[in-house]
Amino acid sequence: MMTIEQRTIDPDVTVLQVQGRISLGRDSQELEWKVDDLLKAQAKRIVLDLAGVTFLDSTGIGIIVMCGGKLKKTGGELRISGPTGIVANTLALCKISEIVPVFATLDQAASSFGMAAGVA
């Protein structure tokens, strides 16, 4: 099961703290819907904090990439923070950092907005 907690940190950065598994099923759709809701609310800077994620499959990768594309279309930016273990390995194997910048910590991801996209 996956849970998502939303909070805002300065300056105007929305953090979605994800816990559990991002895999095929309704849970993954919840993440997409949450990002869609944020887009409707005019959010432009979103960090997916994956520190609490224990598993990520191809469906999860697709949703992350799709969310990044949706944000980019509206002039926004998506960042990923805190992946570890198999989640970090999966992101690296799929070269997600070429599409959505990946950072070791939430602070690094949040402070990267407005800077050139890159991997820390």
C-alpha positions in Angstrom: 0.0 0.0 0.0 1.1 3.5 -0.8 0.5 6.7 1.1 1.1 10.3 0.1 1.5 13.2 2.4 1.5 16.7 1.0 3.2 19.8 2.5 4.6 23.1 1.3 8.1 24.4 2.0 9.5 27.7 1.1 9.7 29.2 -1.4 6.5 27.8 -2.9 7.7 24.2 -3.2 5.1 21.4 -2.8 6.5 18.2 -1.4 4.7 14.9 -1.9 6.1 12.5 0.6 5.5 9.0 -0.7 5.6 5.9 1.4 5.3 2.2 0.3 5.2 0.8 -3.2 4.7 2.7 -6.5 3.5 -0.2 -8.7 0.7 -1.3 -11.0 -2.7 -0.6 -9.5 -4.9 2.1 -8.0 -2.2 3.4 -5.7 0.0 4.6 -8.6 -3.0 6.4 -10.0 -3.4 8.2 -6.8 0.0 9.8 -7.3 -0.9 10.9 -10.8 -4.2 12.3 -9.5 -2.5 14.2 -6.7 -0.1 15.8 -9.2 -3.1 16.7 -11.5 -4.8 18.3 -8.5 -1.7 20.4 -7.8 -1.5 21.5 -11.4 -5.1 22.7 -11.2 -4.1 24.6 -8.1 -1.3 26.3 -10.2 1.6 24.5 -8.4 4.8 24.9 -10.4 7.5 23.3 -8.2 6.9 19.8 -7.0 9.3 17.4 -5.2 8.5 13.7 -5.0 10.2 12.6 -1.8 10.8 8.9 -2.4 12.8 8.2 0.8 10.0 6.0 2.1 9.4 4.1 -1.1 10.4 0.5 -1.0 9.5 -0.6 -4.5 9.1 1.0 -7.9 8.0 -0.8 -11.1 7.6 0.2 -14.7 4.1 1.6 -14.0 5.6 3.9 -11.3 8.4 5.0 -13.6 5.8 5.8 -16.3 3.7 7.9 -13.9 6.8 9.8 -12.7 7.8 10.6 -16.3 4.2 11.5 -17.2 3.9 13.8 -14.2 7.2 15.5 -15.1 5.9 16.1 -18.7 2.6 17.5 -17.5 4.5 19.9 -15.2 6.9 20.9 -17.9 3.9 21.7 -20.3 2.5 24.2 -17.7 5.9 25.8 -17.1 6.5 23.8 -13.9 9.3 21.6 -12.7 9.4 18.2 -11.0 12.2 16.9 -8.8 12.8 13.5 -7.1 14.5 13.3 -3.7 15.7 10.6 -1.4 15.5 7.3 -3.4 17.5 4.5 -1.8 18.2 0.8 -2.5 16.2 -0.9 -5.2 14.3 2.3 -5.9 17.5 4.3 -6.6 18.8 1.4 -8.7 15.6 1.3 -10.8 15.7 5.1 -11.4 19.4 4.8 -12.4 18.8 1.9 -14.7 15.9 3.7 -16.5 18.0 6.9 -16.6 15.2 8.9 -15.1 17.6 11.7 -14.1 17.8 12.6 -17.8 14.1 13.4 -17.6 13.4 14.4 -14.0 16.4 15.5 -11.8 17.1 13.2 -8.9 18.7 14.4 -5.7 19.9 12.6 -2.6 18.0 14.9 -0.1 14.9 16.9 0.0 16.9 20.1 0.8 19.0 19.6 -2.4 15.9 19.0 -4.5 14.0 22.0 -3.1 17.0 24.4 -3.5 17.6 23.2 -7.1 14.5 25.0 -8.5 15.5 27.9 -10.7 19.0 26.5 -11.2 20.1 24.5 -14.2 18.6 21.0 -14.0 21.1 18.4 -13.0 21.9 15.5 -10.7 23.3 16.1 -7.3 
